[in-house]
Amino acid sequence: MNKKTLLALAREHGTPLFVVDHAELRKNYRLFRRHFPRVQAYYAVKVNSDAAIVQTFYELGGSFDVASMEEFHTVHRFIEHLPAKQRQDFIWDKIIYANPIKPVETLRELDRYKPLVTYDNEEEVRKIARHAPHAGLALRLRVPNTGSMVELSSKFGALPGEAVDLIAFAHEQGLTVEGLSFHVGSQCTNPENFIQAIHLSAGIFAEAKSRGFSLELLDIGGGFPAAYDASVPKFAELAGRINHELDRLFPPEIEILAEPGRFLVASAGTAVSKIIGKAVREGKRCYYIDDGVYHTYSGVIFDHCNYPVKSFKRGATEPSAVFGPTCDALDTIGLAEPLPDLQLDDYLYSENIGAYSAASSTWFNGFPPAKVVHVNR
């Protein structure tokens, strides 16, 4: 989004401001579909659950990965007007509840929707059999997460060696396992994670078939990287490698799912803030702004991500510290941002901040989250 538009929006709406460009959302979704023609894209709602974003992907024909009942209902509101059969078909075909561990209360509520859910252990199977027996299952595998910005394998996933036993156990409990799922870790810049996980999955498909279990789908999860910098692999090259292995190891009748999140929304979000304080400490310029790590820049803490802070004004730059508005010293956005000499009420901005940012914003210290403005809807 151009700087002139961002400045106009900041002056109209005030700051802190979180701008979501829906033209960018549509572009990213179509790019994903173009490079993965065989793969059904389930937007990972947790990345940014704003209903307007969900609506844009819904209108594009997208599917959805949800991990809580609140996320489920965010999607369900767009289909609740449909006839019962059409609504149920949408839930089965276009929603996956991809949280392997679910409270009993959630399972009881989910059961009437007859969804597809993930699991990775025997205790979860027992819970599902008792409280959501109408659900279909996908077994979550533990796969390598080497080189991913956010590692997930230590928390979720069945070991490949126990996978078919867990499929058999679910069948013994009267449940149907539709297929497998995995997640290579968020912002995965190591293509080998995907390749190894696909190979592991193919082996489990074969072992399951030898023991009488027919699997029909593979969910290759998320981890598709946003192009934050030049170190991120080219998306077309990554997709080409993944597609080659999928086509080589899985016949066309096997349904392939994916859960892109960051890739779809990161570049669609821009944060605009205002300088509320300025100081020089030990010879370094320090700027205090009205947004921070407890708000739109929460990804600095929770997502291990850096968001370069940029100035609308030109001029000679020097490494400067940028702090958020709260009383906590943890509220530090950067200590060496290349910025010119700026004044109170000047505006700053950060691009590519659409993922895991506003989603984990808080009211800490009494400061409200940034106002969200949607453009190009």
N, C-alpha and C positions, 0 to 999 in steps of 0.2 A: 504494500500500500504506500502511496506516495506521501512525502512529508507534509505537503500542503494540506492534504485531506486530514491527516492526523492532527495537525495544529488546529484546523478549523473545528474538529470534533472536540478537542480539549477545551477550546475557548467556549464552545457551546454547552458542553456537559460538565465541565470542571474535571478535576483530577482527584485521586488517581482514576485512570480510565483503562479499561480492558476492551480492546476493539477486536471483534471477530468478523473476518471477511469471508462471507459464504461463497463468493466466487472462487476463492482459494480452496474451500472445502470441496466444492464440486470438481475442481480441477484435479485435486489429489485423489479423489475417489475414482474418477475416470482413468487416471493414470494407473492406479492399482489394478483396476479391471482390465485395462488394455494389456498390461504385462503379465497378468495372471488370469487368462481367459477361462481356465478350467476351475478356478477357485472361487467359492462363494465367500464374499467378504462380510464378516460379522463385526461391525464397529464396536470396539471395546468402550462401553459407555463410561467406565470409571475414569477414563482419561479426561473427559470433560462432559458432564452429564446435563449441561444446559439443554432445556427442552427444544430450543430453537435449532441447536446443532443436530439433535436427534431427528427433528422434523426434516431438515435438509437431506439427511441420509435416507430417511424413510421415503421421501418423495423421489429419490434417485433409485428406489427399489432395493435399498440395502437391507442387510440382516444385522442382528445385534447380539453381542456378548454382554450379559449382565452378571453381576456378582452379589446382588442384594435385592430384597423385595422392592426397595425404593427405586432402584434402577429398572427393575422389571416393570413396575407400574408407570415409570416415565415413558417407556416404549408402549406399554399396553394402552395408554390413553389415546394413542393414534389409531388403534384398531377396535376399541370397545364398541364403536358404532356398527361394525360389520356384522352380517348374519353369523349365527353361532358356528356353522361348519367352516365358513371362510375365516373366521377369527381363530378357530382351533387349528386350521391348516397353517395359518401364519405363524402361530406359536411354535408348532412342531417344525416347520420348514425354515423359520427365520429368527428364532431366538434360541440361544444356548445359555443355560445357567452354569457358567464356567468357574464357579467357586467350589473346589473339591470338598470343603468342610462347611456344612450348613446346619444352623440350629434346628432343633426339632420343630419349633414354631414356624420357621420358614418352610420346612418340608410339608407340614400340614396345610399351609396356605397354597403352596405350589401344586399340590396333588390334583386339585380340580382343574388346573390348566394343562395337565399332561405334557410337561415340557421335556426337553433333553437336558440332562444334568451330568456333571462330571463327578468322579469319585476316585479315590486312590488307596483305600484300605478296607478291611473287613468290617470294622465298626461302622463305617459310613454306609456300607451295604445293608447292614442290619437296620440302621435308622431309616434308610430309604424304603426298604421292604415293609417296614411297619407303618411309616407315616406318609410315604408318597409312592405307593405301589404302582401307580399309573405312569410314572416317569420312565423315559428311556435313558440309558446310561452310556457314557463314554468314559473309558478308563484313562486317567491322566498318568502319563509316564514321567519318570525322572530322566532328564537328558542333560548333556553337557551345556553349561552356561558360560564357558570360558570366553572372556573378552566382551561380555555384555555389560552395559553400564549399571544395570540393576539385576542382581542375581536372584533367582527364584527357586532353584532346585533344592536348596536346603530346607524349604518349607513345604513343598508339595511334590508329589509324584511317586508312583510305585516303581520299584526297581524292575528292570526288564525281565530278570529271572523269575519274578513272582507274578508277572502280568497275567499269564494264561490261567494260573491258579485263581487269581482274583476274578477273572472272567467266569471261570467255572463256579466259583463260590456265589457270584451274583445270580447265575442261572439256577443254582440249587435253592436260592431264596425266592424263586419265581419271577426274577427280573430279566429284562432283555438288554444285553450290551450291544449297542449299535456299532461301536467302533472305538478308536483310540484318539487321544489328544496329547499334545505336549506343548511346552513353552520354553524357548531357548534363552529367555531373559530379555529384559527390556532394553531397547536401543542396542540391538545386536550388530556389531560391526565385524563379526567373525563368521563368514559364510559356512565354515565347517560345522558350526553348531547345527544349522539346519540340515546339512548333508548327513551328519552322523545320526541325528534324530530320525530322519526319514529312513535310513538304513535299519536302525533299530526297530522302527515300526513295521517295516516290511518283514523282518524276521519274526516278529510277534504275530503278524497276520498269518504267516505260513504255519507257525506252531499251533495257533488257534484252530486253523482249518484242519490240521492233522488230528486234533482232538475233538473235532465235530462242531466247532463254533464258527459260524460264518459272520465276518465283520463287514460292514457296508460303508463305513466312513472313516476318514482320517482328518482330524483337526490339527493343523500345523501351527496353531496359536498365533501369538503376536511377536514383537521384537523387531519388526521391519523398521529400519532406522530412518529418522528424520535427517535431512541434510544440514546439520548444524554447522559443519565446516568441511574442509577439503579432505579430511581423514576418513570420512564416511564413504563406504563403497558405493559405486554407481548403482542406482536401483535397478536399471535394466540388466546389468550384469548379474546382480544377486538373483533377480527373478529368473534369468535364463538358466542359472545353475540349479535352482530349486525345481523349475519346471522340467528340466531334463531328467532329474532323478525321480520325480513324481511319475512322469510318463514311462520311464524305464521300469519302475518297480510296481506300479499300481495300474491295473487295467481301467479302461474308461468307465466301467460301471461303478467303480469305487468313488463315492462323493468326497471331494476335498474341500475342507473349510479352512478359513484363516480368521484371525482376530486382530486386524490392524487397528491401532488407536493413535499412537504418537505420529505415525507416518501421515495419517489423514488430517490431523488438526494442528500440529506444531506450527507449521508455517502460516496458519490462518489467524494466529493470535498476536497482537501487538500491545504492549503496555506503554502507556504515556503517563508520566509523573511530573511533578513540579518541585523545584528546589525551595525548601522551607527554611534551610539554614546553611551557613557556610563558615568554615573555620580553617586555620592553618595550624597543623599539629606536627611538630618536629620537622618542619619544612615542607610538609605535604599538604596540598589542598584537600579539604574534606567537604563533601557535599552531603547534605541531609535532605532526603526527598520524602514525599507523602505516600510512598509504597515501599514494601520491603519483604523480608523472608517470611513474615507471618501472614503475608497477603499474596499478591500476584507472583512474587519471587520465591514462593515456598518451595519451588523445585530445586533451589540452591541447597536446601536441607534434605528434603524428602526424595528428590529425584537425582541427586548427585550431578546436577546440570548447571552450567554457567550461561548467563545471558548477558552478552556485552551491552553496556549502557552507552548510548549515543546521544550526541547533542544536535539540536536543530540549527545551532549557530556554528559558523566556521571560525577558524583561528588556530594559532599554534597550540598544540596539545602537550600535556604532561601527565604522567601517571597520577591519578587522583583516587582517593577513597570515596566510596558511595555507601551511605548508611540509610537504613529505613527509619521510620518515625518513632519507633517504640523505645522504651528505656533499656532494652536488653542489648548488650554488646554483641550477642549472637546475630542481631539484626544487621548484618553486614552483607551487602550485595557484591562488593568487589573492593579490593585494596589497590588496584593498579589500572583503573579504567582510563584510557587515553582521552582526556577531555580538555577543552579550552578553558579560559578564564570566564566563568559564568557568574551570574548574579541571582539574587533572590527572585523568585517567580519565573525564572527561565524554565523551559520545558526540556525534559529528557525522554528517551524512548528506548525500548528493547524489542527486537523482532524475534520471530520463531519461538514465542513463549505460550503457544496455545495449548500445550499438553502438560498435565499435572501441575497446574499453576493456580488458576482460579478455582480448580476443583478441590484444592487443599488449603484454600485461604481461610483465615480465621478472624475473630473479633478481638484478638489478644490486645490487652492494654487499652481496650475501649476504642481502638481504631477500626472502622468498618472496612470490609473488602472493597476493592475497586468497583466502580460502576461499570456494568457490561453494556456495550453498545454493539449492535449487529448492523453490518452494512452489506449491500449487494445480495439481499435475501431473494 
